[in-house]
């Protein structure tokens, strides 16, 4: 039986003199890739991992200036960064990111599959092209990431994978059918990869945000009028939109040494919205 004094000492929170705050999750020196990390949830996740000591790879599709600013913010936290532009649903982009990460950092220990695009059309307006494009964005991109980065994690005997899912994957969405179907498939992919990779020290989990307090482009979210937004918020049990930083905290935990026994799981960071169905 462990000595009571030792237990008491180990259960006390470390002070700044004993342990750096950013070291408490065991991420110092790891390398993390977050797709779609130029803004909003992806940005918050990347900066949270950087604040915990991980070197980071910023990925965005179009706004390189925005991505570069996120990289600079990460470096001000004392870590190294790399900007890798391109569409994460394109295997050529993933191959390029893998090669650049290998050259700069010796590989990737953590990746968060966050980049996604949404479609707002009803069933009759949705085309076959829409179907394939958005399934590729929501689901196939995560497969490409696994094929690119899981082998290196296996060789090192450690890795963390987080898929950013969404409530549509459980609840469905009549105006987002390909998106919702992709998210449902992503949940199954998470469970499959958790079973396939667990023996190599790799965990694979979902984090599912709800209706978030993010920057929304009116062109891609035309349905979210101020009145509609207020109506949705009234349905959230905590009576507010969760912040991107709250999703980032869940991701940081799942990427840490403390979550080694958690795999195939999902954390809903949605203020209780999913519980209401």
N, C-alpha and C positions, 0 to 999 in steps of 0.2 A: 504494500500500500504506500502511496506517495506520502512524503512528509508534509504535514499540514502547513508548516511554515513556507515550504517550497511552493505549494499550491496557492497559498495566499499571495506570495510574491508574484507568481506567474499570472495571476488573475487581475492584478492591478494594471491600469492603463500606463503605458510607457510615457515618461516625461520627455521633454525635448532633449534633456541631457543624456537619456538612455537610448533613445531611438528616434530617428528622423520620422516626422509625421508621414512623409511620402513613402517611407519604407514599410509601413505596417501591413501592406497587402502583398509584399514580396515581388513587386513589379519593377524595382530598380534594375536597369540594365537590360530588361526585356525590350523587344521591338514589336510594336503594334501597328497594324494597318486598319484604318477605318474608311470604308468606302462612303462616298457622299458626305465628306466631312468639312465642306467649305462653309456650311451654315447650319443653323437649327440643331436638331438632335445629334447629327454626326459630329458637328463641331464641339458640342458639349462633351460628348463621349471622348473624343480625341484629347481635349484639354484636360479632362479628368484623369485619363491614363498618364498624360504627360506630367501632371501634378504629382502623380504617384511614382515618378521616376522612369517611366517607359519612354524610349525613343519612339518617334511616331512618323507614320507615313500618311500624308494628307492626300486624299483623292477627291477630285471634282470633275465634272464634265466640261463646263464652259467658262467659268469665271476664275481665271488663273490668278488675278489680283486678289480676289477674296481668299482663295486657297493659300496663297503666299502669306497673307496677313495672319491666317490661322497658324501657319508654320512658324512665323516670327513670334507669335504669342507663346507657342509651345517652347521655343528656344529660350524665351525669357524666364521660363520655369526651370531652366538648367538642363534640358535634354537636347538631343540632336533630332533634326527633322529632315524630311524629304517630301517634295511635292511631286505627285504622280498624276498627271491629268489623263482623262479618258473615261470612256463608258465601261463600267464594271460588268456589263452584260456582253462585252466583246472579248472573246478569248485572247485576241492579240494584245489588248490592253492589259489583261491579267498577266500574260507571259512577260510583258515589258516590266510591269511592277515587280514581278518575282525576280527578274534579272537585276533590276536596279536595287532592290532590297538586299539581295545577296551580296552585291558589290559594296553597298554602303554599310550594312549592318551584319552581314553573315547569315541573313535569313529572317524569317518572320515567326515570332513565338505566339502571337495573338492576332486574330483578325475579327473584325466586327463587320458583318455584311448588312449595311444600312441603306445604301443607295437604292432608290426606287422611284418610279414614276407612276402616276395615277391617271386613270381614265374615267371621265364622267359622261357616260352615254347609257341610254336604256338598251335593253336587249335587242330591239329591232334596229337600232342605229349602229350597234357594235358589229364591226366587220371581222372576217376571218383574219385579216392582217392585224387588226387590233388585238385579237385573241393571242396570236403567236408573239407579237411584240411585247405585250405586257406580261405574259407568262415568262418570257425570257428575262424581263426586268426583275420580276418578283421572285422567281424560283431558279431558273437556270444559272443566273449569275452566281448564286451561292454554291451551286455544283462546280462551276469553273474555279471558284476560290478554293474549294476543298481539294480539287485535283491538283491545283498549283502549290498549295501550302501545307497540306497535311503530310506529304512525304517527309518534308524537312522536320516537322514536329515529331513524327514517328522516330526519325533517326536520332533526335535529341532526347527523346523520352518524355517530352512535356509539350503541351500546347493548350490553348484556349480558343474556342470558337463561340461567337455569339451572333445569332441571327435576330435582326430587328423585325419582328413580326407585326401583327396588327389585329385589332378586334374583328376586322372583316374576315379574317381567317377562321373565326369561330362563328360569327353571326351572319356572314354573307352580306352582300350589298347589291341591291337591284340595279344601281347605276354604276357599279364597279365590278362587273362580273369577272372579267379576266384577272383583275387585281385581286379580288377576293379568293378566286380559285387558286391563284399563285400562292397567296399567303397560307391557304389551307394545305397546299402541297409542301410548303416550306416547313410547316409543323411536322409533317411526316418525315421529311428529309432530316430534320433535327434529330428525331428519334432514331432513324436508321443510322446516321453518322455516329450518334452516341454509342450505339451498340457495336458498330464496326471499329471505332477508334479508341474506345475506353481502355483496352488492354495496353495501349501505347502511352498512357498518361495524358491523353487528350480528352477534354470535356467539351461537349457541344450543347448549348442551351439557347432558349428563346427569351427575349425580352419583348413584351407587347405593350407599346404605348397606347394610350387612348386619345381623346381629343385634347391636343397639346397646345400650349401657349407658344406658338412659333410664328415666324414670318411667313405669311401666305401670299402667293401671287394671285391676284384677282382673276387673271386669265385662266389659271389652272384650277381655281376653286371658286367658280362663279356662283355656286349655290350657297356659299357662306356669307350671306348678308349679315349685318349687325343683329337683325332680329332673329335670324336662324341660329347665329352663334349664341345669343342670350338664351334661346330656348334649349339648346344642347347643354349649356352650363347648368341650367336649372335642374337637369336630370342627373348630373354628376353628384354622388353622395357628399363629396367634400366641398361642393359648391364653388369650385374654381377649376381652371385648366391646369393640370400638372405642368411643371417647368421642364425643359430639356435636361437641366442639371439633375433632376430627380431620376430620369431614365439613365443618365450617365453614372450615377452612384450604384444603381443595380448592376450595370454592365461591369463596373470596376470590381465589384465583389465577385461576379462570376468569372472574371479574368484572373482572380487572385489565387494565391496558394491556399487560402482558407476555404475555397469552394471545391476542393479536389474530389469530394464525394457526391457532388451535385452534377448530374449530367442527364440529358434528355428532358430537362424540366423547362418550365416557363414561369416567368415573373410578369404579372400584369401591373404595369405602372400607369394606372388610368383613373385613380381617384375613386375606384369602386364601380366604375361604369359597367364593366363586363359582368359583374355579379348581378346586375339588374336584368341581364339578357336583352 
